[in-house]
């Protein structure tokens, strides 16, 4: 079965330079050490906009050696339920296989602490199939809500508050192993570095040969 490998960029915290890349770094099996918990695979599959085929695509990706799955709580484009179904099917049919590395993202509508706890608990239940497991990486999906995607009350909670709540859940050590942000520009990331009490593990931004996000990448490298 053919599947489209959705490319996405995870700028991870590493000791070595971002530009010191070895040939082996491009292997499916290549990993990178985060601040805590497991090593993150360098290559993964995104699951946005799969049109209901999420479970089949995830199953085939895992069967072909991909070991990192990127998803999100934004039900407009993602389905954590179907992604979890694909993971569960694969692990059921491959009893000795290691569980995949999971990245998910918090929708801006859940920056409130109570909603964030519910959303994280739901993600863990859908993606790990275990109540006592922990999500490998959780990101704030965006600093602001997309137009018409949040209520007026939900929009009153800022990304700064959302980050503080995410930090708290990470500190508890029950839901989240590593935290970071997605779709943050350089000014927002600079502010984040100033206010955070927790090491930022991952920045996930749009990056391709024609849009390399050089300023953010350099800032991430300089700040460890």
Protein Blocks (a to p, Z undefined) as FASTA:
>chain_A
ZZdddddddddddfbdfklccfklmpmkbccddfbhjaddfbdcdfehklopmmmmmmmm
mmnopabdcddfblklgcfklmmmmmmmmmmmmmmbccddddddddfklmpfklmmmmmm
mmmmmmnopakbccfbdcdfbfbdcehiacfklmmpcfklmmmmmmmmmmnopmbmbdcd
ehiafklmmmmmmmpcbdcfbdcddddfklgolmmmmmmmmnZZ
